[in-house]
Protein backbone atom coordinates (compact mmCIF):
# COMPACT_ATOMS: atom_id res chain seq x y z
CA UNK A 1 0.00 0.00 0.00
CA UNK A 2 1.36 3.40 -0.99
CA UNK A 3 1.31 5.83 1.90
CA UNK A 4 2.54 9.40 1.87
CA UNK A 5 1.37 12.72 0.53
CA UNK A 6 -1.96 13.08 -1.23
CA UNK A 7 -2.21 14.97 -4.51
CA UNK A 8 -4.63 16.91 -6.70
CA UNK A 9 -4.27 16.78 -10.49
CA UNK A 10 -5.82 19.48 -12.69
CA UNK A 11 -5.02 20.44 -16.28
CA UNK A 12 -1.60 18.83 -16.24
CA UNK A 13 -0.55 20.22 -12.85
CA UNK A 14 -0.02 18.21 -9.67
CA UNK A 15 -0.37 19.85 -6.25
CA UNK A 16 -0.07 18.42 -2.76
CA UNK A 17 -3.04 17.72 -0.51
CA UNK A 18 -2.29 17.83 3.19
CA UNK A 19 1.05 19.61 2.79
CA UNK A 20 0.24 23.13 1.53
CA UNK A 21 2.94 25.80 1.53
CA UNK A 22 1.25 27.80 4.29
CA UNK A 23 -0.74 25.25 6.26
CA UNK A 24 -2.45 25.74 9.60
CA UNK A 25 -1.57 22.08 10.12
CA UNK A 26 0.49 19.44 8.36
CA UNK A 27 -1.29 16.14 7.84
CA UNK A 28 0.93 13.03 7.77
CA UNK A 29 0.20 10.08 5.45
CA UNK A 30 -2.61 11.89 3.66
CA UNK A 31 -4.90 9.75 1.48
CA UNK A 32 -7.55 11.75 -0.47
CA UNK A 33 -10.59 9.68 -1.45
CA UNK A 34 -13.06 12.04 -3.12
CA UNK A 35 -13.61 15.50 -4.59
CA UNK A 36 -16.71 17.55 -5.46
CA UNK A 37 -17.32 20.06 -8.24
CA UNK A 38 -16.19 22.97 -6.03
CA UNK A 39 -12.82 21.33 -5.41
CA UNK A 40 -13.47 20.28 -1.80
CA UNK A 41 -11.44 17.15 -1.13
CA UNK A 42 -12.10 14.48 1.48
CA UNK A 43 -9.99 11.61 2.71
CA UNK A 44 -8.13 10.33 5.70
CA UNK A 45 -4.74 10.69 7.29
CA UNK A 46 -2.78 8.74 9.85
CA UNK A 47 -0.85 9.97 12.85
CA UNK A 48 0.39 8.41 16.09
CA UNK A 49 -3.21 8.30 17.37
CA UNK A 50 -4.62 6.43 14.40
CA UNK A 51 -6.70 7.29 11.33
CA UNK A 52 -8.77 10.48 11.02
CA UNK A 53 -10.92 12.13 8.34
CA UNK A 54 -10.37 15.51 6.73
CA UNK A 55 -11.96 18.02 4.35
CA UNK A 56 -9.48 20.07 2.33
CA UNK A 57 -10.81 23.55 1.45
CA UNK A 58 -8.40 25.37 -0.88
CA UNK A 59 -5.39 23.94 0.93
CA UNK A 60 -6.71 24.30 4.46
CA UNK A 61 -7.81 21.14 6.25
CA UNK A 62 -10.77 20.64 8.54
CA UNK A 63 -10.18 17.39 10.45
CA UNK A 64 -12.85 15.38 12.21
CA UNK A 65 -13.59 12.09 13.94
CA UNK A 66 -16.88 10.37 14.63
CA UNK A 67 -17.39 10.64 18.42
CA UNK A 68 -16.22 7.47 20.14
CA UNK A 69 -14.57 6.09 17.02
CA UNK A 70 -11.21 4.33 17.00
CA UNK A 71 -10.67 5.45 13.38
CA UNK A 72 -12.55 7.59 10.86
CA UNK A 73 -12.21 7.82 7.08
CA UNK A 74 -14.04 10.01 4.53
CA UNK A 75 -14.74 8.58 1.07
CA UNK A 76 -17.11 10.87 -0.82
CA UNK A 77 -18.45 14.44 -0.79
CA UNK A 78 -21.31 16.05 -2.69
CA UNK A 79 -21.66 19.64 -3.88
CA UNK A 80 -23.46 20.67 -0.68
CA UNK A 81 -20.52 19.51 1.44
CA UNK A 82 -22.16 16.37 2.81
CA UNK A 83 -19.54 13.68 3.44
CA UNK A 84 -19.99 9.91 3.34
CA UNK A 85 -17.50 7.69 5.11
CA UNK A 86 -16.75 4.87 7.49
CA UNK A 87 -15.65 4.69 11.09
CA UNK A 88 -14.51 1.85 13.31
CA UNK A 89 -15.30 1.29 16.98
CA UNK A 90 -15.17 -1.70 19.32
CA UNK A 91 -18.08 -3.30 17.45
CA UNK A 92 -16.54 -3.05 13.98
CA UNK A 93 -17.12 -0.74 10.99
CA UNK A 94 -20.09 1.57 10.50
CA UNK A 95 -21.07 4.11 7.88
CA UNK A 96 -21.85 7.76 8.47
CA UNK A 97 -22.91 10.97 6.75
CA UNK A 98 -21.29 14.14 8.07
CA UNK A 99 -22.42 17.70 7.47
CA UNK A 100 -20.63 20.55 9.26
CA UNK A 101 -20.50 19.12 12.75
CA UNK A 102 -23.50 16.76 12.56
CA UNK A 103 -23.18 13.00 12.11
CA UNK A 104 -25.79 10.51 10.92
CA UNK A 105 -24.63 6.98 11.67
CA UNK A 106 -25.50 4.29 9.13
CA UNK A 107 -25.93 0.63 10.03
CA UNK A 108 -27.61 -1.71 7.55
CA UNK A 109 -30.27 -3.71 9.46
CA UNK A 110 -28.98 -7.09 10.62
CA UNK A 111 -25.47 -6.51 9.29
CA UNK A 112 -22.16 -7.21 10.95
CA UNK A 113 -20.55 -4.10 9.46
CA UNK A 114 -21.54 -1.19 7.21
CA UNK A 115 -19.27 0.96 5.01
CA UNK A 116 -20.44 4.16 3.24
CA UNK A 117 -18.49 5.19 0.14
CA UNK A 118 -20.35 7.73 -2.00
CA UNK A 119 -23.06 10.38 -1.83
CA UNK A 120 -24.82 12.51 -4.46
CA UNK A 121 -26.45 15.93 -4.21
CA UNK A 122 -29.81 14.38 -3.25
CA UNK A 123 -28.17 12.79 -0.21
CA UNK A 124 -28.47 9.29 -1.65
CA UNK A 125 -25.63 7.29 -0.14
CA UNK A 126 -24.11 4.05 -1.41
CA UNK A 127 -21.74 1.56 0.14
CA UNK A 128 -21.59 -2.03 1.30
CA UNK A 129 -22.49 -4.14 4.29
CA UNK A 130 -21.33 -7.48 5.63
CA UNK A 131 -24.05 -10.04 6.33
CA UNK A 132 -24.16 -12.67 9.09
CA UNK A 133 -22.06 -15.02 6.92
CA UNK A 134 -19.40 -12.39 6.32
CA UNK A 135 -20.36 -11.78 2.66
CA UNK A 136 -20.39 -8.25 1.25
CA UNK A 137 -23.47 -6.72 -0.39
CA UNK A 138 -24.15 -3.28 -1.78
CA UNK A 139 -26.72 -0.88 -0.39
CA UNK A 140 -28.45 2.34 -1.36
CA UNK A 141 -29.59 4.65 1.45
CA UNK A 142 -32.08 7.41 0.80
CA UNK A 143 -34.56 9.37 2.94
CA UNK A 144 -33.88 7.20 5.99
CA UNK A 145 -34.35 3.85 4.26
CA UNK A 146 -31.91 1.16 3.08
CA UNK A 147 -32.30 -0.84 -0.12
CA UNK A 148 -30.08 -3.88 -0.87
CA UNK A 149 -28.15 -3.87 -4.14
CA UNK A 150 -26.33 -6.84 -5.65
CA UNK A 151 -24.97 -7.60 -9.12
CA UNK A 152 -26.97 -10.64 -10.34
CA UNK A 153 -23.86 -12.67 -11.28
CA UNK A 154 -21.87 -11.43 -8.31
CA UNK A 155 -20.92 -13.39 -5.22
CA UNK A 156 -20.15 -10.16 -3.38
CA UNK A 157 -20.89 -6.54 -4.34
CA UNK A 158 -19.36 -3.24 -3.22
CA UNK A 159 -20.79 0.14 -4.31
CA UNK A 160 -18.27 2.96 -4.50
CA UNK A 161 -20.08 5.96 -5.99
CA UNK A 162 -23.32 7.50 -7.25
CA UNK A 163 -23.97 10.62 -9.33
CA UNK A 164 -27.01 12.91 -9.57
CA UNK A 165 -28.45 10.84 -12.43
CA UNK A 166 -28.61 7.81 -10.15
CA UNK A 167 -25.80 6.02 -11.96
CA UNK A 168 -23.92 3.75 -9.58
CA UNK A 169 -20.41 2.34 -9.88
CA UNK A 170 -18.81 -0.46 -7.93
CA UNK A 171 -17.15 -3.85 -8.17
CA UNK A 172 -18.02 -7.45 -7.49
CA UNK A 173 -16.66 -11.00 -7.23
CA UNK A 174 -18.05 -13.57 -9.64
CA UNK A 175 -20.09 -16.52 -8.44
CA UNK A 176 -18.08 -19.74 -8.84
CA UNK A 177 -18.45 -21.10 -12.37
CA UNK A 178 -20.03 -17.92 -13.74
CA UNK A 179 -18.50 -16.13 -16.69
CA UNK A 180 -19.32 -12.53 -17.53
CA UNK A 181 -17.44 -11.28 -20.58
CA UNK A 182 -17.98 -9.78 -24.03
CA UNK A 183 -16.48 -12.62 -26.02
CA UNK A 184 -12.88 -11.62 -25.47
CA UNK A 185 -12.39 -14.20 -22.73
CA UNK A 186 -11.55 -11.46 -20.23
CA UNK A 187 -13.77 -11.51 -17.18
CA UNK A 188 -14.62 -8.19 -15.58
CA UNK A 189 -15.50 -7.25 -12.04
CA UNK A 190 -16.27 -3.56 -12.43
CA UNK A 191 -19.75 -2.30 -13.30
CA UNK A 192 -21.94 0.74 -13.81
CA UNK A 193 -25.68 0.60 -13.15
CA UNK A 194 -27.92 3.20 -14.79
CA UNK A 195 -30.97 2.61 -12.58
CA UNK A 196 -32.86 0.99 -15.48
CA UNK A 197 -32.53 -2.74 -14.67
CA UNK A 198 -29.28 -3.06 -16.61
CA UNK A 199 -25.66 -3.42 -15.59
CA UNK A 200 -22.92 -2.16 -17.90
CA UNK A 201 -19.59 -3.96 -17.71
CA UNK A 202 -16.65 -1.58 -17.44
CA UNK A 203 -13.01 -2.34 -18.18
CA UNK A 204 -10.05 0.02 -18.23
CA UNK A 205 -8.81 1.39 -20.55
CA UNK A 206 -11.68 0.24 -22.82
CA UNK A 207 -15.36 0.18 -21.91
CA UNK A 208 -17.30 -2.99 -22.73
CA UNK A 209 -20.95 -2.47 -23.62
CA UNK A 210 -22.16 -5.88 -22.44
CA UNK A 211 -25.45 -5.44 -20.53
CA UNK A 212 -27.25 -7.94 -18.34
CA UNK A 213 -30.93 -7.84 -17.36
CA UNK A 214 -31.37 -7.86 -13.59
CA UNK A 215 -35.03 -8.81 -13.60
CA UNK A 216 -35.70 -6.24 -10.87
CA UNK A 217 -36.11 -2.50 -10.93
CA UNK A 218 -34.13 -0.14 -8.73
CA UNK A 219 -35.38 3.46 -8.70
CA UNK A 220 -33.97 6.62 -7.15
Rosetta silent file (secondary structure, phi, psi, omega in degrees, C-alpha in Angstrom):
SEQUENCE: XXXXXXXXXXXXXXXXXXXXXXXXXXXXXXXXXXXXXXXXXXXXXXXXXXXXXXXXXXXXXXXXXXXXXXXXXXXXXXXXXXXXXXXXXXXXXXXXXXXXXXXXXXXXXXXXXXXXXXXXXXXXXXXXXXXXXXXXXXXXXXXXXXXXXXXXXXXXXXXXXXXXXXXXXXXXXXXXXXXXXXXXXXXXXXXXXXXXXXXXXXXXXXXXXXXXXXXXXXXX
SCORE:     score description
SCORE:     0.000 S_00000001
   1 L     0.000  129.859  178.415    0.000    0.000    0.000 S_00000001
   2 L   -81.405  125.739  177.794    1.362    3.402   -0.993 S_00000001
   3 L  -128.662  138.735 -179.535    1.313    5.826    1.902 S_00000001
   4 L   164.816 -136.861 -178.542    2.539    9.396    1.867 S_00000001
   5 L   -85.859  139.843  172.947    1.369   12.717    0.530 S_00000001
   6 E   -79.618  163.777  179.728   -1.959   13.081   -1.227 S_00000001
   7 E  -141.334  159.074  171.692   -2.215   14.973   -4.511 S_00000001
   8 E  -121.849  131.741  178.691   -4.628   16.907   -6.698 S_00000001
   9 E  -115.200  128.412  178.734   -4.273   16.783  -10.486 S_00000001
  10 E  -150.848  120.831  176.587   -5.816   19.478  -12.692 S_00000001
  11 L    51.930   46.450  175.374   -5.020   20.440  -16.283 S_00000001
  12 L    83.612    1.983 -176.556   -1.599   18.826  -16.239 S_00000001
  13 E  -116.421  130.876  173.989   -0.552   20.218  -12.852 S_00000001
  14 E   -98.081  138.072  172.827   -0.016   18.214   -9.665 S_00000001
  15 E  -136.401  152.959 -177.511   -0.372   19.854   -6.252 S_00000001
  16 E   -76.820  147.315  170.660   -0.070   18.424   -2.759 S_00000001
  17 E  -117.358  123.792 -179.090   -3.036   17.724   -0.511 S_00000001
  18 L    98.005  -10.148  178.082   -2.291   17.830    3.187 S_00000001
  19 L  -136.565   56.032  179.103    1.054   19.608    2.791 S_00000001
  20 L   -67.665  164.126 -175.141    0.242   23.134    1.525 S_00000001
  21 L   -68.639  -30.404  178.565    2.936   25.804    1.534 S_00000001
  22 L  -128.318   68.909 -173.541    1.255   27.803    4.293 S_00000001
  23 L   -86.836  147.042  167.599   -0.740   25.250    6.260 S_00000001
  24 L   -70.833  -27.231  176.439   -2.448   25.736    9.602 S_00000001
  25 L  -143.407  165.169  176.043   -1.570   22.077   10.124 S_00000001
  26 L  -122.821  115.188 -175.910    0.494   19.436    8.356 S_00000001
  27 L   -90.753  122.435  177.640   -1.285   16.140    7.838 S_00000001
  28 L   -81.387  150.477  175.318    0.931   13.027    7.766 S_00000001
  29 L    47.612   58.439 -176.260    0.197   10.084    5.454 S_00000001
  30 E   -82.592  130.848 -178.316   -2.611   11.892    3.662 S_00000001
  31 E  -129.515   88.439  177.082   -4.904    9.755    1.478 S_00000001
  32 E   -62.670  144.511 -177.460   -7.546   11.747   -0.472 S_00000001
  33 E  -123.496  -25.099 -176.263  -10.595    9.676   -1.447 S_00000001
  34 E  -157.026  161.492 -179.595  -13.064   12.036   -3.116 S_00000001
  35 E  -147.849  143.405  177.065  -13.614   15.505   -4.593 S_00000001
  36 L  -103.903 -176.615 -174.485  -16.708   17.547   -5.456 S_00000001
  37 L   -72.813  -12.519  176.004  -17.319   20.064   -8.235 S_00000001
  38 L   -93.167   -2.236  179.533  -16.186   22.970   -6.033 S_00000001
  39 L    89.746    5.930  174.279  -12.815   21.334   -5.406 S_00000001
  40 L   -71.432  132.519 -175.248  -13.469   20.283   -1.802 S_00000001
  41 E  -115.642  138.297  175.490  -11.441   17.146   -1.133 S_00000001
  42 E  -123.383  156.753  178.771  -12.097   14.476    1.485 S_00000001
  43 E   177.216 -154.394  179.177   -9.994   11.614    2.707 S_00000001
  44 E  -141.882  159.555  177.608   -8.131   10.326    5.700 S_00000001
  45 E  -140.149  159.483 -178.677   -4.735   10.688    7.293 S_00000001
  46 E  -119.786  137.030  171.596   -2.775    8.736    9.854 S_00000001
  47 E  -134.057 -166.562 -176.712   -0.850    9.969   12.851 S_00000001
  48 L   -66.829  -15.861 -179.852    0.389    8.415   16.086 S_00000001
  49 L   -99.163    2.040  177.290   -3.210    8.305   17.370 S_00000001
  50 E   119.290 -152.339 -174.757   -4.622    6.429   14.396 S_00000001
  51 E  -105.446  135.933 -177.147   -6.705    7.291   11.331 S_00000001
  52 E  -135.460  158.821  178.956   -8.766   10.477   11.025 S_00000001
  53 E   -96.801  157.217  175.850  -10.922   12.135    8.338 S_00000001
  54 E  -146.090  156.972  167.607  -10.370   15.512    6.731 S_00000001
  55 E  -120.366  124.178  178.775  -11.957   18.018    4.350 S_00000001
  56 E   -98.023  120.442 -179.327   -9.478   20.075    2.330 S_00000001
  57 E  -117.492   97.724  179.221  -10.806   23.546    1.454 S_00000001
  58 L    54.628   39.540  176.401   -8.395   25.371   -0.876 S_00000001
  59 L    94.668   -6.629  177.170   -5.387   23.938    0.928 S_00000001
  60 E  -109.490  133.365 -171.147   -6.712   24.301    4.464 S_00000001
  61 E  -104.996  128.643  167.536   -7.812   21.135    6.251 S_00000001
  62 E   -97.808  119.298 -179.094  -10.771   20.637    8.539 S_00000001
  63 E  -103.858  149.430  179.636  -10.183   17.391   10.448 S_00000001
  64 E  -155.317  158.069  175.065  -12.849   15.382   12.214 S_00000001
  65 L  -135.431  142.711  171.204  -13.587   12.087   13.943 S_00000001
  66 L   -65.419  130.086 -179.120  -16.884   10.366   14.632 S_00000001
  67 L   -54.223  129.216  179.640  -17.388   10.638   18.417 S_00000001
  68 L    83.274   -0.012 -177.129  -16.222    7.471   20.141 S_00000001
  69 L   -81.091  148.243  172.382  -14.566    6.085   17.023 S_00000001
  70 L   -83.478  -28.422  175.424  -11.206    4.327   17.000 S_00000001
  71 E  -153.878  151.807 -179.715  -10.670    5.445   13.381 S_00000001
  72 E  -138.837  135.225  175.199  -12.546    7.587   10.858 S_00000001
  73 E  -132.859  147.112  177.789  -12.210    7.823    7.080 S_00000001
  74 E  -113.256  133.013 -172.552  -14.038   10.008    4.532 S_00000001
  75 E  -116.106  -31.135 -177.018  -14.738    8.578    1.071 S_00000001
  76 E  -146.999  154.214  178.821  -17.106   10.872   -0.824 S_00000001
  77 E  -143.839  137.544  177.991  -18.450   14.439   -0.795 S_00000001
  78 L   -97.467 -177.410 -174.076  -21.314   16.048   -2.691 S_00000001
  79 L   -76.724   -6.833  173.435  -21.665   19.635   -3.884 S_00000001
  80 L   -94.480   -3.823  179.777  -23.460   20.670   -0.684 S_00000001
  81 L    90.745    8.228  174.592  -20.520   19.511    1.439 S_00000001
  82 L   -75.457  135.067 -174.671  -22.163   16.366    2.809 S_00000001
  83 E  -114.485  134.441  173.517  -19.539   13.679    3.437 S_00000001
  84 E  -109.317  137.634 -179.274  -19.986    9.906    3.340 S_00000001
  85 E  -164.103 -166.673 -175.609  -17.497    7.688    5.105 S_00000001
  86 E  -135.462  143.140  173.338  -16.752    4.866    7.494 S_00000001
  87 E  -131.673  160.035 -179.968  -15.646    4.687   11.094 S_00000001
  88 E  -122.730  134.213  172.556  -14.510    1.854   13.311 S_00000001
  89 E  -130.503 -164.827 -176.591  -15.304    1.286   16.981 S_00000001
  90 L   -64.206  -19.540 -178.748  -15.170   -1.702   19.321 S_00000001
  91 L   -96.261    0.389  179.389  -18.085   -3.305   17.448 S_00000001
  92 E   117.769 -153.147 -175.841  -16.543   -3.050   13.977 S_00000001
  93 E   -98.955  144.258 -179.958  -17.117   -0.740   10.994 S_00000001
  94 E  -140.056  152.438  175.086  -20.087    1.568   10.496 S_00000001
  95 E   -89.758  166.094  175.160  -21.065    4.109    7.876 S_00000001
  96 E  -155.680  159.669  166.355  -21.849    7.762    8.469 S_00000001
  97 E  -122.769  129.163 -175.927  -22.909   10.967    6.745 S_00000001
  98 E  -117.972  135.248  176.851  -21.287   14.137    8.068 S_00000001
  99 E  -144.405   99.311  175.490  -22.424   17.704    7.470 S_00000001
 100 L    44.354   62.166  172.595  -20.632   20.546    9.258 S_00000001
 101 L    96.603   -9.523 -178.780  -20.498   19.118   12.746 S_00000001
 102 E  -112.856  131.552  179.477  -23.498   16.761   12.560 S_00000001
 103 E  -111.032  138.264  166.877  -23.182   13.002   12.110 S_00000001
 104 E  -115.777  116.555 -177.907  -25.789   10.513   10.919 S_00000001
 105 E   -84.580  138.683 -177.102  -24.634    6.978   11.666 S_00000001
 106 E  -117.729  122.074  175.494  -25.503    4.286    9.132 S_00000001
 107 L  -135.439  114.223  179.424  -25.928    0.630   10.027 S_00000001
 108 L   -63.784  132.470 -176.495  -27.610   -1.708    7.551 S_00000001
 109 L   -55.703  127.996  176.749  -30.269   -3.714    9.462 S_00000001
 110 L    78.094    5.952 -176.829  -28.976   -7.092   10.616 S_00000001
 111 L   -87.644  158.167  170.822  -25.467   -6.515    9.286 S_00000001
 112 L   -77.550  -42.820 -178.346  -22.156   -7.215   10.950 S_00000001
 113 E  -145.898  155.794  178.795  -20.549   -4.099    9.465 S_00000001
 114 E  -136.459  135.217  179.070  -21.536   -1.190    7.211 S_00000001
 115 E  -128.690  124.674  178.177  -19.269    0.965    5.014 S_00000001
 116 E  -100.860  133.445 -172.753  -20.444    4.157    3.245 S_00000001
 117 E  -121.805  -31.414 -174.869  -18.488    5.185    0.143 S_00000001
 118 E  -145.355  155.603 -179.458  -20.348    7.725   -2.002 S_00000001
 119 E  -149.037  139.051  177.292  -23.064   10.377   -1.833 S_00000001
 120 L  -104.264 -175.756 -174.389  -24.822   12.505   -4.457 S_00000001
 121 L   -72.418  -11.923  175.325  -26.453   15.930   -4.208 S_00000001
 122 L   -89.483   -0.187 -178.304  -29.809   14.376   -3.253 S_00000001
 123 L    83.148    2.953  176.587  -28.174   12.794   -0.207 S_00000001
 124 L   -68.811  125.703 -173.403  -28.471    9.293   -1.650 S_00000001
 125 E  -115.623  138.658  178.388  -25.630    7.289   -0.144 S_00000001
 126 E  -123.856  156.280  178.631  -24.108    4.047   -1.410 S_00000001
 127 E  -179.317 -147.096 -179.176  -21.744    1.557    0.136 S_00000001
 128 E  -145.176  159.251  175.281  -21.589   -2.034    1.302 S_00000001
 129 E  -137.446  157.055  179.969  -22.487   -4.144    4.292 S_00000001
 130 E  -106.512  124.460 -177.707  -21.334   -7.482    5.631 S_00000001
 131 L   -81.970 -175.050 -175.319  -24.052  -10.041    6.335 S_00000001
 132 L   -65.561  -19.176  177.531  -24.156  -12.671    9.092 S_00000001
 133 L   -94.245    0.605  179.190  -22.060  -15.019    6.924 S_00000001
 134 L    87.271    6.771  179.501  -19.397  -12.389    6.322 S_00000001
 135 L   -86.753  146.707 -178.946  -20.358  -11.777    2.664 S_00000001
 136 E   -93.018  138.095  176.565  -20.392   -8.247    1.248 S_00000001
 137 E  -134.305  151.756  175.829  -23.469   -6.722   -0.389 S_00000001
 138 E   -82.067  159.929  173.313  -24.145   -3.281   -1.777 S_00000001
 139 E  -143.909  154.360  170.947  -26.722   -0.883   -0.385 S_00000001
 140 E  -121.304  129.031 -179.063  -28.450    2.345   -1.363 S_00000001
 141 E  -117.727  123.625  179.207  -29.587    4.655    1.454 S_00000001
 142 E  -149.213  136.058  175.598  -32.084    7.413    0.803 S_00000001
 143 L    51.847   40.443  175.114  -34.562    9.373    2.945 S_00000001
 144 L    82.405    6.350 -177.320  -33.875    7.204    5.991 S_00000001
 145 E  -126.679  142.006  176.305  -34.350    3.849    4.256 S_00000001
 146 E   -96.316  143.999  170.770  -31.908    1.164    3.085 S_00000001
 147 E  -129.812  131.024  178.319  -32.303   -0.837   -0.117 S_00000001
 148 E   -70.868  154.504 -177.138  -30.079   -3.877   -0.870 S_00000001
 149 E  -150.394  115.583  179.273  -28.148   -3.867   -4.139 S_00000001
 150 L  -135.368  140.608  170.989  -26.327   -6.839   -5.654 S_00000001
 151 L   -68.069  131.640 -174.692  -24.973   -7.600   -9.123 S_00000001
 152 L   -56.397  -37.400 -178.555  -26.966  -10.643  -10.344 S_00000001
 153 L   -94.793    8.577 -175.428  -23.862  -12.666  -11.282 S_00000001
 154 E   -94.356  141.246  173.336  -21.870  -11.430   -8.307 S_00000001
 155 E   -80.033  -39.061  175.635  -20.918  -13.390   -5.223 S_00000001
 156 E  -138.624  148.702 -177.123  -20.149  -10.159   -3.375 S_00000001
 157 E  -133.460  136.439  174.377  -20.885   -6.542   -4.338 S_00000001
 158 E  -128.065  127.035  175.739  -19.364   -3.236   -3.219 S_00000001
 159 E   -97.190  133.126 -174.627  -20.790    0.139   -4.307 S_00000001
 160 E  -115.342  -19.113 -178.770  -18.266    2.962   -4.499 S_00000001
 161 E  -165.829  158.207  177.701  -20.076    5.962   -5.985 S_00000001
 162 E  -146.923  139.163  177.494  -23.325    7.500   -7.250 S_00000001
 163 L  -105.826 -176.979 -175.401  -23.974   10.625   -9.327 S_00000001
 164 L   -72.004  -13.252  175.143  -27.005   12.912   -9.574 S_00000001
 165 L   -85.364   -4.632 -177.507  -28.454   10.843  -12.434 S_00000001
 166 L    85.547    8.857  175.389  -28.614    7.811  -10.149 S_00000001
 167 L   -74.871  134.311 -175.238  -25.799    6.017  -11.965 S_00000001
 168 E  -119.086  138.512  173.603  -23.921    3.746   -9.581 S_00000001
 169 E  -118.758  155.369  179.073  -20.407    2.337   -9.878 S_00000001
 170 E  -179.678 -164.726  178.171  -18.809   -0.458   -7.933 S_00000001
 171 E  -145.896  163.315 -175.750  -17.152   -3.846   -8.170 S_00000001
 172 E  -150.166  162.727  170.848  -18.022   -7.454   -7.488 S_00000001
 173 E  -103.447  138.764 -178.749  -16.655  -11.000   -7.227 S_00000001
 174 E   -73.757  144.893  171.058  -18.051  -13.572   -9.641 S_00000001
 175 L   -64.693  142.293 -179.043  -20.089  -16.520   -8.444 S_00000001
 176 L   -53.769  128.868  177.955  -18.082  -19.738   -8.839 S_00000001
 177 L    86.698   -4.846 -178.513  -18.453  -21.098  -12.366 S_00000001
 178 L   -93.816  134.702  173.290  -20.029  -17.919  -13.742 S_00000001
 179 L  -113.044  143.935 -177.215  -18.501  -16.125  -16.690 S_00000001
 180 L  -144.785   87.709 -177.326  -19.324  -12.530  -17.532 S_00000001
 181 L  -143.442  177.717 -175.904  -17.445  -11.277  -20.580 S_00000001
 182 L  -108.716   24.642  179.700  -17.977   -9.775  -24.028 S_00000001
 183 L    95.373   -4.511 -179.894  -16.477  -12.624  -26.023 S_00000001
 184 L   -86.904  -12.614 -176.837  -12.884  -11.623  -25.473 S_00000001
 185 L    86.173   -0.248  179.305  -12.394  -14.203  -22.727 S_00000001
 186 L   -97.958  120.057  179.840  -11.553  -11.463  -20.233 S_00000001
 187 L   -87.270  139.617 -178.827  -13.771  -11.508  -17.183 S_00000001
 188 L  -109.685  157.661  175.775  -14.623   -8.191  -15.577 S_00000001
 189 L  -137.684   24.377  177.071  -15.496   -7.253  -12.041 S_00000001
 190 E  -124.022  136.834 -175.616  -16.273   -3.559  -12.431 S_00000001
 191 E  -138.187  163.713  167.742  -19.750   -2.297  -13.305 S_00000001
 192 E  -129.850  133.932  176.520  -21.943    0.735  -13.812 S_00000001
 193 E  -114.522  130.068 -175.934  -25.685    0.605  -13.147 S_00000001
 194 L   -98.293   14.477  177.708  -27.920    3.203  -14.788 S_00000001
 195 L    70.889   17.408 -176.952  -30.966    2.606  -12.581 S_00000001
 196 L  -125.799   33.167  177.904  -32.857    0.988  -15.484 S_00000001
 197 L    74.283   10.855 -178.206  -32.533   -2.737  -14.670 S_00000001
 198 E  -126.578  144.450  173.448  -29.280   -3.060  -16.615 S_00000001
 199 E  -109.934  133.684  177.998  -25.657   -3.425  -15.588 S_00000001
 200 E  -106.863  122.396  179.565  -22.919   -2.158  -17.904 S_00000001
 201 E   -72.821  136.382 -176.896  -19.592   -3.958  -17.713 S_00000001
 202 L  -125.277  132.289  177.894  -16.645   -1.576  -17.437 S_00000001
 203 L  -138.393  131.675  176.475  -13.012   -2.343  -18.180 S_00000001
 204 L   -90.441  139.574    3.408  -10.047    0.025  -18.226 S_00000001
 205 L   -86.183  -10.022  179.933   -8.810    1.392  -20.551 S_00000001
 206 L   -92.688  159.928  176.520  -11.678    0.238  -22.822 S_00000001
 207 L  -113.900  120.438  178.133  -15.356    0.181  -21.911 S_00000001
 208 L   -85.960  140.828 -175.355  -17.303   -2.988  -22.732 S_00000001
 209 L   -98.312   10.866  179.551  -20.952   -2.466  -23.618 S_00000001
 210 L   -59.139  129.243  179.942  -22.156   -5.880  -22.439 S_00000001
 211 E  -123.943  141.680  179.996  -25.448   -5.436  -20.535 S_00000001
 212 E  -122.254  134.330  175.404  -27.252   -7.943  -18.344 S_00000001
 213 E   -73.609  134.995  179.655  -30.930   -7.842  -17.357 S_00000001
 214 L   -89.874  -25.064 -178.377  -31.373   -7.864  -13.593 S_00000001
 215 L    79.907    2.683  178.683  -35.028   -8.814  -13.596 S_00000001
 216 L  -144.103  146.637 -177.254  -35.699   -6.241  -10.872 S_00000001
 217 L   -99.068  136.915  175.103  -36.106   -2.505  -10.926 S_00000001
 218 L  -121.617  119.323 -177.155  -34.135   -0.141   -8.729 S_00000001
 219 L  -117.407  152.987 -178.871  -35.381    3.462   -8.698 S_00000001
 220 L  -127.621    0.000    0.000  -33.968    6.618   -7.152 S_00000001
